[in-house]
Structures are given as structure tokens and as C-alpha cells.
Amino acid sequence: MLTIAQKLDFIPAGLSIALTFVWAVLTVAWRAPEYPTHWLLHIGYAVFRKLTARLLPVQMQYAVPASNVVYNRYIRSVRQKPLTVKLDHGALGHWIGDPGAKSILVWYHGGGFALPANVGYFKFFAKIIAEAERNGHPLAVFALTYTLAPVATYPTQLRQAVEALRYILAEKRHPARNVMLGGDSAGGNLVGGVLSHLAHTHPAIDPIKLGKNDRLAGAVMIAPWTLLQPELGDRVIDPRGDLITPAVGQLWGSGYIGTAPSDFYTDLSNAPTEWYAKFPIRKILVCGGEREILLPVIEDFVEKLRKGFKGEVQFCVGKGEGHVAPVYNLYLGDQRETQQGARAKAFIIELLEKM
């Protein structure tokens, strides 16, 4: 619940956000090259940076609909029937596509563990499913609604992410070889946490028992947030071309971790290379944007992953793209294909062809 002061704060916050919007519109014609090249992204990114810098996570959660609400609205807008499953530990799983499809993509949304999924996610899922069907491979997405921070803190979200996968493997009885994981930003963190749990059981989370030779088909990690409080040194990327700023990441990271100590499940980048060796998965694709502030962290993570992981690691950097561009660009109304989105779809099709 918001305090009266936090509710009243929406008035000056709204004014500052409106001024940011007006200034972004006025500067479209002569913006610096560090800003996004497309006018719509220039305006949208500027407003989002102001929103996340000006409002507390609890204020933003109060102002925007929850993930499950966004899902219901989207599914009805495309004239489909919502299908939501209640999972253990307070999580919800939402089906996009036919739950009876041979192959399943379990997706964990981003938002710093503080923001719900927006409609861009479900548009992105629809594009992936359509591409799979065009190639003759039925696919369904199972998207998780997890409890946001700071209402709940680590390891709640990781436990809920594990439950989503457990439901697909144990309740729906999909073989591991036909199941993929996907996530962006904080959701990429959860992908890494789930893989870590499969290889090294988290002491506070029930294990998922796979067969000796069972491996998941693959994972897509878009802009994975694998180091909650990074120190970039001299590798700082100009935040004007991105959605987020370093200050916001620090706030959201502390909100997620709460009073718990960080570990290899929260900060996968800190794990030794041998930590990745037993990940029960065949291939991993990591994507990042050329303009996003997390790119140095992502590059370091990929380097370590390639040294330790026994399977195949692919890496894609979208030229001129910002944080989670395949999703947030759609949310802002930019329908152009992103390089990261195209690579993710191609990677998923490659996996489907071998199932």
C-alpha cells in the first residue's frame, strides 16, 4: 500500500515526466548521436528513464496493471481464451498458444524484479509462435507471473521460476528435450538461477529431478542481469541510448536481494567457470544491445560461460539497440524487427528442428 505522501507525489512526478516528454519531442530533430536513432524510441526511452528514476518501484506497481491483467487483456484482444494456471508458492503461469504443442518455451519476464510484464512481451511471444508455425513446428509459451520486489524478496522469485518449470516437466509431462527456457533482464537472471538450481540444488528450494541424461533443449537470455551491483570502471556506456540508468539498477537490485546475501543464484557472473559445467541444457543464446549499459557485464558473463559450459554458447549484439529491445520496442509501438529478436527466433527454430 502506498502512503499518502507517495500518492501525492504522483502530481509533481507527473509534471516532471510530462516535461521530459515535451523536451524529447522538441529535440527529436537535433538529438545527439548517442540517443536512439528512431524518433519513437528517442521519446519512449527518455520517458521510461524519467519514470524509473522519478518513481519508486511501489509507485510504478500501483500505477500499472499486473502481469496477469496484461495477459488477460492481450489474449482477449486477439480473440483467444485466457488460460492461467495457479502454481505453488503464489505464482501464476499463462499459456500463449496451444498447451498441447509438442514444444514449450517457459519465459520469465524482466523489469528489475520490480515491474510487471507489459504487452510487448505477449506481442513478442506471438511473433515467436507464428514463426515456429510457419516452419512447421507447433510451439506454446508458458509465461510466469512472479511476485514483485519489494513485496517479496529473494529467493521467492527464483522459487516461483522453478515451479513454472516443474509444472511443465512434472504436471504436463513434457520431456526435458522439448522444453526451452527464456528470459530477459531480471528474467535472464532467473534463467541462470533455474539452471544453477538444476545443477546445484538451492538449499531453500525443492529440487527438480531430471534423468541422468536428460537435458533441456536450450535457453534464450536477452540482456541477462547476472550481476546485480556491477562496477563497470572505465567501461561505462552512455545511458542516453538505453532504457535504464545505473542508479535504477542499484535500487532494483537491492530491492530484490533484500536482507539475503548475494550468491551464485543471484549473481551468476560471480560464479566460477566450473559452476556452469553441469547445466543440464544443450545450447544457450545470450543477446545484448550495443547501446545498453549492461553490455560490459553481459560480455564478461558470456566469456565465463563459454569457458565453463559444456554445451554450445551463441552470442548476439544488436547494433544500435538498447536494453531488451525485442520487447520494449514493441511496447512503445515500434514494429521493426530487432537484430536480437530475429536472432532469438532463429535460435528457437534451430532448436525446434532438432526436437
Protein Blocks (a to p, Z undefined) as FASTA:
>chain_A
ZZfklmmmmmmmmmmmmmmmmmmmmmmmmccfkbcfblklmmmmmmmmmmmmmpcfklmm
mmpccfklmmmmmmmmnopacdddddehhiacddedjfkbmbdcddddehehmaccdfkl
mmmmmmmmmmmmmnopacddddddddddfkbccfklmmmmmmmmmmmmmmnopafklpcc
ddehjlmmmmmmmmmmmmmccfkbccddddfklccfbdcdehiafbfbacekjmcccfkl
pmbdfklmmmmmmmmnmmaccdfklmmmlpcfklmmmoccfbdcddddfkbmklmmmmmm
mmmmmmmpmbdcdddddehiaehklmmmmmnopabdcfklmmmmmmmmmmmmmZZ
